[in-house]
Amino acid sequence: MNALVSTYASLTGRLDKLSDLLVPTLARLVFAAVLLVYYWNSAGLKIDGSIFSPSAGAFGQIFPKAAEAVLYDVTQLNIFQRLVIFAGTVAEYVLPALIILGLFTRLAALGTIGFIWVQTIVDVTGHGVKLGSLFDNNIGLVDQRVMWSFLLLVLVFKGAGALSLDALLRRRIA
């Protein structure tokens, strides 16, 4: 029995060391496969010619009730709404790029988690999407967003891994 436990401990110890290399890299790969194009497409819908020119789609996505009240006329945007749309668009381009590159990964992942939950609040309060609940045998909005957040929490806690610009910078500084 001691030999079995010892063998198991040895194998899991090696797996622990391997997971420090693989888990963050795989988390970034899964992010790229599942969420990168989603966020970049969403950002693309928010601009009308340039990043400084928000589209009616952006107005409707982020401020649905206000946009509907003025028939999606982007000239009716106030400065706060313009700044929020600009910041959201930049975040949808920059944060995923940083995660993929593994540069400032922990901050980018944390920012993306914040973005996900602001997005969720807008979906529920502005678009009337049902939040759903956990542990109910239905995959709803909250289930999806919790999974996305968990994936990003791996990067917040583990960092980008050995195959990243963060690791390269760390080696150059040390």
C-alpha angles and dihedrals in degrees: 000000000000090000091053093049091045092050091047092050091049093050094046090047090057090046090052090055092046092048091060087063100036107036099063092042092048090047089055090047092051089047089053092048097046110026112017098080091038092059096039091050090048091051091049090056090056097062130073106197098324139022088254092057110072118207129229085250091060091049090050095045098049104027102024099163094045091046092050091049091059095036093252092296102160091199086073093063113119122220093262091053091047091051093048092050091047092048092046092049093048090047092052090055102036105038095054091045091053091049093050092048091045091233118143082347099167093052093043091050091048090049090049091051089054089048091051093054094045087050089050092051090051091047092052101038100031105032100029095237111164111244096209121195141261123257094024100113092246123103103226138156096286092050091051095047093046089054091049090048093049091052089053093045087061087061093044091054102032101032124220097307133232095306098064145091088248089062091046091052091046091053092048093049095046 
